[in-house]
Amino acid sequence: MADTKVHSSVTRIGIIGGSGLDDPDILQDQKVVQIESTPFGRSSDGQVTTGVISGVPCALLARHGKKHDLQPTNVNYRANLYALRQVGCSHVIVTTACGSLREENKPGHLVLIDDFIDRTTKRPVATFFDAKSAAETDDERITRGVCHLPMINIFNSRLRSILHNTCKDLGYECHNGGTMVTIEGPRFSTPAESKMFRLWGGDVINMSTVPEVVIANELGLIYASIAMVTDYDCWREGEGAPSITDILTTFKNNAHKAIELIKTVIPKVAEQDWTHDIKELKERVNGNIM
């Protein structure tokens, strides 16, 4: 096991694995922590796998469950993020499969998203700050009032920069920045919707970024997302409708990139002082509670 100096501001780095990127074998010294219930219900699978990567404490959670039987609408995002904080995470790096809305974002490329457009319609409460939470948890940071959180730098720019530099070192095709359109799913977009999202300024499209990123920030977790492009959605003339078979094939052929990126970047993240970022995020949350 490689020795890495872990800065005291990094307690544990959470990893949320999207479709096919939730293999606990990326962790050494694995331990399954059962978290059957949180104040917000059951997390995916009711457990988190803890361990280390290059000597850095980490925790892995499968967003859609180990059997991938949770569609995006039914993922309990609040319970998942709360479970990661329960096991001591200060940072969260997530992976997500996505379709491309731009010619330059080619299948197999990685996109480090920095903004989103929310087109979800059926997600349950997308914040910790609500009356039901106040009644069910004694966590004072969560239960006080209503939080009108600004959506600035919610994909932490410093963490994205480290990820981007690591991608370059690994020789991966990676775009540092991009707007994610999150749709409800589980259906894909219509051609008209796909073309509309392009006009709106969307760069990639998925079904899971919202409300995950919002909730992570409300909890004070430093968050970044690695989006893996699998297809061109359905806006491209002559491209046809996305096929789940083709999408999964592209995904499986490129999943090693995200895994290697995570394994390489985690010791770099752990060596740095995040005190200011954590303090700034906490102040932004607390300063926008009514």
N, C-alpha and C positions, 0 to 999 in steps of 0.2 A: 504494500500500500504506500503510495507516495505521500510524503509529509508536506502539508501546506499550512502556511501561517494563516489562521483564521482570525480576522479582525473581530474585536469584541462587539462591534455594531451588527455583525452578521450572526444570528443565533442558529438558524437553520434555513436552507433554501428549499422551498416547495417546488415541485414539478407536477404540473397537471398534464397528463398525456391524453391527447385526442385520439381519434380513430387509429388504432394500430401502434400507437406510441406510448404505451403504458406498461411496458415489460419491466418488472421489478429487477430483472437481472442486470440492469445498469447500476444497481446499488450493491455495494459490499456490506457485509455484516447486517443482513436484512433482519428486520423484526416487524411483524404485523401487529399494528395497534388497532384494536377493535374500538370503533366509535359508532356504536349502534344508534346513538341519539345525540342530537345537539339541541339547543333551545329553538332551533329552526327546522327540526325534523332530522331525518336520516340522510347521511351523506351517501354518495354513490358507493355501493357495496358495503357501506357501514364500516369501512376500515381505511387506514392509511398505512403504507409500508415505509418504515424509516430505515435509514442506513447511511452509508458514506460514499462519496465520490472523491477520490484523491484526498482523503482525509477530512473532507468537508461534510458536516452533518446535513442530510437531505431527507426529504419526505416525498413520496410519490403517491399520486391519487389518479385513478382512472375516471375521467370525466363522465363517460357514458357507461361505466360499469365494466367489469372484466369480460362479461359476455357481450358487451356492446348492445345491451337491450334497453337502454334509456335513450329515447329520442330527444333532440335538443330542447323541446318545450318542457319535457318532464324532468330534466336535470335539476336537482336542488342546489342551485349555485350558492345560496346563502350557507347551507349546511356544509358544502364542500370547502368554501373559503374559511368558515369558522373552524372546521376540523383541522385545517392546516395551521391556523393560528393556535389552536389548542395544543398542537405538538411542538409549538415554538418557532414557527417560521417567521422570518422578517422579510423575505423576498419570495416572489413566485414567478417562475418562468414556465410558460405554457406553450403547447404546440396545437395547431389546428390545421386541418385540411381546408383548402379554399379553391374557388374557381377564379379565373382571371378575367378582369374587365378591360385589360390593356394589352395591346400587342406585345409590348416589351416584357410583360410579366409572363414568361413562358412556363409551360409545364416542367416541373423539376426545379424551378427557381424557388428561392426563399424570399419572403417579404417580411420585414420587421415593421409592422404597422404602427402608425402614430396617431391615428384618428379613426372615428367610426361614424356611420350613419345607421341609426336604429330603425329597422323596419319590422321589429317583432310586434306581435299583437296579442298574444295569449300568455305571456310569461306571468307567473305569480309575482307578488310584491318584489320589486327590483331594488330594494334598499333595506338596510338594517333598521333604519329609523322609522318605525311605525308602532302603533299602539299595541299590536299583538306581540311584538318583540319586547316592548317595555313590560308586558305582563308576564313574560315567560323567562326572562333572563335577568340576572342581577349585575350584568356587565354595564357599568355606568357610562362607558364611552359610547355604547350603542344606543341606550334607551332614552337619552335626553333629547326631546323635541324632534324637529324635522330638519334634515340636513339638505341644503341646496348646494350641493358640491359642484364647483366649477370643473368643467371638463378640459382642463389645461394640463398638459404633461402627465396624463394618466397612464400612458405607456412611457415609463420613466426614460427620459432622453439619455441619461448617463448609462443606464443598463443597456439600452439599445445600441449605444456607441460601442460598448465593449463587445456585444454580440456581433456587430457589423465588422469590427476590426478582426475578430476571431474568424468570421466567415472568409474574409480576405486572406488571412493566414492559411486557411484550409483550402483555398482555391475554389470556393463555392460561388455560384451566381446568386447574389443577394442584393435586394433593394432596401436601402435604409430609409424607410418611410413609405407610407401608403395609407389610403383610407379604406377601411373595411366596411362593407355593407353587410349587416347582419339581418337575415330574413328569418321568418318564423319556422319555415320547414314543416314537415319533412320533405315536402315537394320541392323541386327545383324551380327556378324562375321561368316565367314565360319569355319568349323572345322580346316582346314589347317591354317587359319589366327590366330585362337585362340591358336593353338599349337606353332605357330611362336612367338606370343607375349610372351608366357611363356619362350621360349628360349632366347628372348631378355631381360628378367628380369622384365617383367610386373607382377604386383600383382593383380590389379583390372582393370576393363575396363568400360568406359562410353562414352558419346557423348558431354559433356559440359564443361569440365575443361579448355580446350584450345579453345579460347584465353582469357577466363575470368580472370584467374589468372595473366596472363601477363599484361593485361590492368589495373587491380587493382593495381599492383605494379608500373606501369608507373605513375599512379595518386597519388602515395604515400600512398595508403591505406594498412593497416596491414591486411593480408588475411590468412584465414585458411578454410579448407574444411572438412566436415564430410561426408564421403562416407558410404552409407548403402548398405551392400551386400544383393542382392536379389536372386542370382542364381549362378550356376557354369559355366556360359557361355556354350560352347559346346565342350570343350577339353576333358572332362572326359568320359572315356569309359563307355558306357551303360547309360549315363546321358540323351542323346537325345537333341534335339533342345530346347532352352529356350522358354517357353510359356508365352505370355504376361499376360494371366490369372493367371498363377502360380506366376509370378513375382509380379503382383499387389497384390495378396493375401499375399505374404510374406512381401511386403512393408507395406501394411496397418496394418498387425499384429505387425510390429516393429516400425512404425512411431513415436509412443509415446516416444521411447527412444531418438530420435534426438530432439524432442520438449522439453522433460524434461531436456536433456543435455544443450540445449541453454538457457532455463529459469534459470537453476542453475548456469551456467558458467558466464553469463553476469555481474552480480554484482561483481564477482571475478575479471573479466577483468577490470571493471570500477574503482576498488579500487587501481589499480597499476599505477605507473608512466611509461608512454610509450614514454617520451620525447626522450630518446636515440634512440629507435627503429625507431621512425618517422624521426628523424634527419638523422640517418644512411641510411634509405631508400631514402630520398630526395637527399642526397649526392651521392648515388649510381646512381640514375637516372641522375642527373645533370652532374655527372662526366663522363657519357658515351654518351653524346650528341655530335654529330659532326655537 
